[in-house]
Amino acid sequence: MLERPDAVLAAIPLLAMSGLALRTVIAVTGAGTGLLAAPLAPVGYLAALALVFRELLTGPVAEQAENGSA
């Protein structure tokens, strides 16, 4: 059974690569120019970083720290 920690760990690399994948799709299809696709690469990395920080600040780790259990 897929639990929350497993889902979060699986989502991090998927989010990190999503910006590069989107940039590649736009460049290959010719739907956009290099200027349109250029800022999309770091978006995936920022989304993955935001997920990590959200989990640390509001997820089970934060709840354990708030309750005082180590």
C-alpha angles and dihedrals in degrees: 000000000000111000131192098265090050092050092049093049090049093048096054098070091037091056092044092055096041094081092052092045092051091048091050093049092051093047095046096047092047090228091130141023129247089262091057094047099042099080092047096074098073093042092081092050091049091049091052091048091049090052091052093049092045091053092048094047102038107013132088093291091060092046091053091048091049092052091049097239117135 
